[in-house]
Amino acid sequence: MGRRPKWGRPVHGVLLLNKPAGITASHALQKAKRLFFANRAGHTGALDPMATGVLPVCFGEATKFSQYLLNADKRYRSTFCFGMSTTSGDADGDVLETRDASGLTERDVLKAMAGFRGLIRQVPSMFSALKHKGQPLYRLARQGIEVEREAREVKIFEFELLGFTPGKQPRAEVVVHCSKGTYIRSIAEDLGRALGVGAYVAALHRSAAGPYDEAGAVTLDALAEERGEGKAEVLDYHLLPVDSPASSLPKLTLPNDSGYYVRQGQPVMDLQVYRVGAEGDMVRLFLESGDFLGVGEITDDGCVAPRRLVTGT
């Protein structure tokens, strides 16, 4: 029997998606993949169904560099509701406890927030995508199963209060700039616990992920309307370059003649390597022609060794 043909067309690049509320990141990915009729795609960091905002979707060769986005800092805007705690730490969970928090003031919140900046330790939520013996924690949580989780160190670069609304269940609008692996719901729960009133995330919007911010993000509805009954190719101009997930790495431009050896997996010598980095540093590799080759590592002998290459776009 002949090999079954692959579904979709080869598409390469990064789509900056503005995920809507009510669907998972994986569901959003599949919708984008169908709209672009792409044969290979992956997202770079989950967003809860209730959350909205920046979800970079990597197509084709760009998936090879998605790890740089998974490891990148993130920015969020969120609404914390005090005086109530839920099973999931957000608005989708069942209510565990309700308290009258009308005595809570903006000054109380600001004072408590100061303890959540810099390096902190937090216990991942049972409703996170972390796995325990191969099972995502949120699946276990939905079965009523709770397992012990170790506290992890994360870094909060910015945690600012945008606004405070008093009442029996006061609300705080906050901005969080954090390292990878930070759970905003855990910050809300821990802050509510520190204040003695409980708290949960009522709304969450990711405004930036690594080098991308929401200014360039597009919605699924806008993409669907733009494509209409036409071909998927009409959407390709939305795609950002294949190397953009690794844009934090220095750029090294090699002579065109070096391209052959790099593509064979061989290190090449270049006098410019130490101008862009030091031994062990990773760099983006380009040819003088403008072709992106992939990512390489500077070695101790003035060479750059290919580590992750594109196979042609």
C-alpha positions as CSV (number, residue, x, y, z in Angstrom):
1,M,0.0,0.0,0.0
2,G,1.1,3.5,-0.7
3,R,1.9,6.0,2.1
4,R,-1.2,8.0,3.1
5,P,-0.8,11.6,2.1
6,K,-0.4,14.2,4.8
7,W,-3.3,16.5,5.6
8,G,-2.6,20.2,5.0
9,R,0.2,22.2,3.3
10,P,3.6,23.2,4.6
11,V,3.3,26.5,6.4
12,H,6.2,28.0,8.3
13,G,6.2,30.9,10.8
14,V,4.5,32.2,14.0
15,L,0.9,33.3,14.3
16,L,0.3,35.7,17.2
17,L,-3.2,34.6,18.2
18,N,-5.4,36.5,20.7
19,K,-7.1,33.5,22.3
20,P,-10.8,34.0,23.2
21,A,-12.3,33.0,26.5
22,G,-14.2,29.7,26.7
23,I,-11.8,27.4,24.8
24,T,-8.5,25.7,25.7
25,A,-5.2,26.6,24.1
26,S,-5.2,23.3,22.3
27,H,-8.7,24.0,20.8
28,A,-7.5,27.4,19.7
29,L,-4.5,25.8,18.1
30,Q,-6.6,23.3,16.1
31,K,-8.8,26.1,14.8
32,A,-5.8,28.1,13.7
33,K,-4.3,25.0,12.1
34,R,-7.5,24.4,10.1
35,L,-7.8,28.0,9.0
36,F,-4.2,28.0,7.6
37,F,-4.6,24.4,6.3
38,A,-1.3,23.7,8.0
39,N,0.2,20.2,8.3
40,R,2.2,20.9,11.5
41,A,1.6,23.3,14.4
42,G,2.1,23.7,18.1
43,H,1.3,26.3,20.7
44,T,3.9,27.7,23.2
45,G,2.4,27.6,26.6
46,A,-1.1,26.8,27.8
47,L,-3.7,29.4,28.7
48,D,-6.7,28.3,30.8
49,P,-10.1,28.3,29.1
50,M,-11.2,31.4,31.0
51,A,-8.1,33.3,30.0
52,T,-7.6,35.5,26.9
53,G,-4.7,37.0,25.1
54,V,-1.4,36.3,23.5
55,L,-0.9,32.7,22.3
56,P,1.9,32.3,19.9
57,V,1.2,29.4,17.5
58,C,4.2,28.0,15.7
59,F,3.8,26.4,12.2
60,G,6.2,24.1,10.5
61,E,9.9,24.8,11.0
62,A,9.1,27.4,13.6
63,T,8.0,24.6,16.0
64,K,11.8,23.7,16.3
65,F,12.3,26.9,18.2
66,S,9.2,27.0,20.3
67,Q,11.2,26.1,23.4
68,Y,12.5,29.6,23.5
69,L,8.9,30.9,24.0
70,L,8.1,28.2,26.6
71,N,11.1,29.5,28.6
72,A,10.3,33.2,28.1
73,D,8.9,35.7,30.5
74,K,5.1,36.5,30.4
75,R,3.0,39.5,31.2
76,Y,-0.6,39.4,32.5
77,R,-3.4,41.7,33.5
78,S,-5.7,40.1,36.0
79,T,-8.7,40.7,38.3
80,F,-8.4,39.3,41.8
81,C,-11.6,38.9,43.7
82,F,-11.2,38.8,47.5
83,G,-13.6,37.3,50.1
84,M,-14.1,34.0,48.2
85,S,-12.0,31.0,47.4
86,T,-12.7,28.3,44.7
87,T,-11.6,24.8,44.0
88,S,-9.6,25.9,41.0
89,G,-8.4,29.3,42.1
90,D,-10.4,30.9,39.3
91,A,-13.9,31.8,38.3
92,D,-14.4,28.3,36.7
93,G,-14.2,26.5,40.0
94,D,-16.7,25.7,42.6
95,V,-17.0,28.0,45.6
96,L,-15.2,26.7,48.7
97,E,-15.7,29.6,51.1
98,T,-17.2,33.0,51.1
99,R,-16.3,35.8,53.6
100,D,-17.2,39.4,54.2
101,A,-14.0,41.2,53.1
102,S,-15.5,44.7,53.3
103,G,-12.8,45.7,55.8
104,L,-10.1,45.2,53.2
105,T,-8.5,48.4,52.0
106,E,-6.3,49.3,49.1
107,R,-3.4,50.0,51.5
108,D,-3.8,46.4,52.9
109,V,-3.5,45.0,49.4
110,L,-0.5,47.1,48.4
111,K,1.3,46.1,51.6
112,A,0.7,42.4,51.1
113,M,1.7,42.6,47.4
114,A,5.2,43.7,48.3
115,G,5.9,40.2,49.6
116,F,5.2,38.7,46.1
117,R,7.9,40.5,44.2
118,G,11.3,39.1,43.3
119,L,12.1,35.4,43.8
120,I,9.2,33.6,45.5
121,R,8.1,30.0,46.0
122,Q,4.7,28.8,45.0
123,V,3.0,25.4,45.0
124,P,1.5,24.7,41.5
125,S,-2.3,24.5,41.4
126,M,-3.9,21.1,41.1
127,F,-5.7,22.7,38.0
128,S,-2.4,23.2,36.2
129,A,-1.1,21.3,33.2
130,L,1.8,19.9,35.1
131,K,2.0,16.1,35.0
132,H,2.0,13.5,37.8
133,K,2.9,10.0,36.6
134,G,1.9,10.9,33.1
135,Q,-1.4,12.5,34.0
136,P,-2.0,16.3,33.9
137,L,-2.9,17.6,37.3
138,Y,-6.1,19.2,36.1
139,R,-7.4,15.8,35.0
140,L,-6.7,14.3,38.5
141,A,-8.3,17.4,40.1
142,R,-11.5,16.9,38.1
143,Q,-11.7,13.4,39.5
144,G,-11.4,14.7,43.0
145,I,-7.9,13.5,43.4
146,E,-5.2,15.7,45.0
147,V,-1.5,14.8,45.0
148,E,1.3,16.5,46.8
149,R,3.2,19.1,44.8
150,E,6.6,20.6,45.6
151,A,6.9,24.3,45.8
152,R,8.9,25.8,42.9
153,E,10.9,29.0,42.7
154,V,9.7,31.6,40.2
155,K,10.5,35.3,39.7
156,I,8.1,38.2,39.8
157,F,9.7,41.1,38.0
158,E,6.6,43.4,38.3
159,F,3.5,43.1,40.4
160,E,1.5,46.4,40.4
161,L,-2.0,47.4,41.4
162,L,-3.9,49.2,38.7
163,G,-7.1,49.7,40.6
164,F,-9.1,48.7,43.7
165,T,-12.8,48.4,44.2
166,P,-13.9,48.0,47.8
167,G,-17.0,46.0,49.0
168,K,-17.9,42.7,50.6
169,Q,-15.9,41.0,47.8
170,P,-13.4,43.7,46.8
171,R,-11.6,43.5,43.5
172,A,-8.1,44.4,42.5
173,E,-6.9,45.0,38.9
174,V,-3.2,43.9,38.7
175,V,-0.3,43.6,36.3
176,V,2.1,40.8,36.6
177,H,5.4,40.3,34.8
178,C,6.8,36.9,35.7
179,S,9.2,34.1,34.7
180,K,8.1,30.9,33.1
181,G,6.2,28.5,35.2
182,T,4.4,31.2,37.3
183,Y,0.8,30.5,38.1
184,I,-1.3,33.7,38.5
185,R,-4.1,31.8,40.2
186,S,-1.5,30.7,42.9
187,I,-0.5,34.3,43.4
188,A,-4.1,35.3,43.9
189,E,-4.8,32.4,46.3
190,D,-1.6,33.1,48.3
191,L,-2.3,36.8,48.4
192,G,-5.8,36.2,49.6
193,R,-4.5,33.8,52.2
194,A,-1.9,36.4,53.4
195,L,-4.7,38.9,53.8
196,G,-6.9,36.4,55.7
197,V,-9.9,36.7,53.3
198,G,-9.2,34.3,50.4
199,A,-9.1,35.2,46.8
200,Y,-9.5,33.8,43.3
201,V,-8.8,35.0,39.7
202,A,-11.9,36.5,38.2
203,A,-10.3,37.4,34.9
204,L,-7.0,36.8,33.2
205,H,-5.4,38.3,30.0
206,R,-1.9,37.5,28.8
207,S,-0.6,40.7,27.3
208,A,2.9,39.5,26.3
209,A,4.9,36.4,25.8
210,G,8.6,36.7,25.2
211,P,9.2,39.0,22.3
212,Y,5.5,39.2,21.4
213,D,2.9,41.6,22.7
214,E,-0.9,41.9,22.1
215,A,-0.5,44.8,19.7
216,G,0.1,42.4,16.8
217,A,-2.3,39.6,17.9
218,V,-5.2,38.6,15.7
219,T,-8.4,36.8,16.7
220,L,-9.8,33.5,15.3
221,D,-13.0,35.3,14.2
222,A,-11.0,37.9,12.3
223,L,-9.0,35.2,10.6
224,A,-12.1,33.2,9.7
225,E,-13.8,36.3,8.3
226,E,-10.7,37.3,6.3
227,R,-10.3,33.9,4.7
228,G,-14.1,33.4,4.0
229,E,-14.4,30.8,1.2
230,G,-11.0,31.6,-0.2
231,K,-7.7,29.7,0.0
232,A,-5.7,29.6,3.2
233,E,-2.8,31.3,1.5
234,V,-4.5,34.7,1.9
235,L,-3.7,34.5,5.7
236,D,0.0,33.8,5.3
237,Y,1.0,37.5,5.7
238,H,0.0,37.3,9.3
239,L,2.9,34.9,10.0
240,L,6.0,36.2,11.7
241,P,9.5,34.9,10.7
242,V,10.6,31.3,11.6
243,D,13.5,32.6,13.8
244,S,11.3,35.1,15.8
245,P,10.8,32.7,18.8
246,A,14.6,32.8,19.2
247,S,14.9,36.5,18.6
248,S,16.4,37.0,22.0
249,L,19.6,35.2,20.7
250,P,22.3,37.2,19.0
251,K,22.5,37.1,15.2
252,L,25.5,35.8,13.5
253,T,25.8,36.2,9.7
254,L,28.0,33.7,7.9
255,P,29.5,33.7,4.4
256,N,27.2,32.0,1.9
257,D,29.9,29.3,1.3
258,S,29.6,28.2,5.0
259,G,26.0,27.3,4.4
260,Y,26.9,23.9,2.9
261,Y,28.9,22.8,5.9
262,V,26.4,24.1,8.4
263,R,23.6,22.2,6.7
264,Q,25.8,19.0,6.9
265,G,26.0,19.5,10.6
266,Q,29.6,20.6,10.6
267,P,31.1,23.4,12.8
268,V,32.4,26.4,10.8
269,M,35.1,28.9,11.9
270,D,34.2,32.6,11.8
271,L,36.2,35.5,13.2
272,Q,32.9,37.3,14.2
273,V,31.7,34.7,16.8
274,Y,33.3,36.4,19.8
275,R,31.8,39.7,18.7
276,V,28.3,38.4,19.3
277,G,28.9,36.0,22.2
278,A,31.1,33.8,24.3
279,E,31.9,30.1,24.4
280,G,28.7,28.2,25.1
281,D,26.4,30.9,23.9
282,M,23.6,30.1,21.4
283,V,23.2,32.3,18.3
284,R,20.9,32.6,15.4
285,L,22.6,31.7,12.2
286,F,22.0,33.5,8.9
287,L,23.8,33.6,5.6
288,E,24.8,36.7,3.7
289,S,22.0,35.9,1.3
290,G,19.5,36.4,4.2
291,D,18.7,32.7,4.6
292,F,18.0,31.6,8.2
293,L,19.9,28.4,8.9
294,G,18.9,27.7,12.5
295,V,20.5,28.0,15.9
296,G,24.2,27.2,16.7
297,E,26.5,27.2,19.7
298,I,29.8,29.0,20.0
299,T,32.6,26.6,20.7
300,D,36.0,27.1,22.4
301,D,38.0,27.1,19.2
302,G,36.4,30.1,17.5
303,C,33.8,28.0,15.7
304,V,30.0,27.8,15.7
305,A,28.5,24.4,15.8
306,P,24.9,23.9,14.4
307,R,22.5,22.7,17.1
308,R,19.0,23.1,15.6
309,L,18.6,23.6,11.8
310,V,15.7,24.4,9.5
311,T,15.3,22.0,6.6
312,G,14.1,24.6,4.2
313,T,11.0,26.8,4.0
